[in-house]
Amino acid sequence: MILRRTRRDAIRELLAADPVRSQKDLRAALLKLGFRTSQPVLSRDLRALGVAKSGGQYQFVAEERVTPLGALRPLLRGVGRRHSW
């Protein structure tokens, strides 16, 4: 848990300091700081931190980008009768 927290702190600092255009570049920057991580772990970290690629670089997104399932209920015919959201 401590490693994850410190790695995510490092990701925050890297993204705040300079534009990052790819996960490969971000992984290389993390490695220079002593963090060895795989691409799947990095993707999970970015998602958990609320980071998305926009305008060709990774940025923190201010609002929720996933539509809550309950908001989709009017679009799903018959599904709402079988499930309670």
Helices and strands as residue ranges (DSSP letters): H 2-17, H 23-32, H 39-49, E 51-54, E 57-60, H 69-72, G 73-75, H 79-82
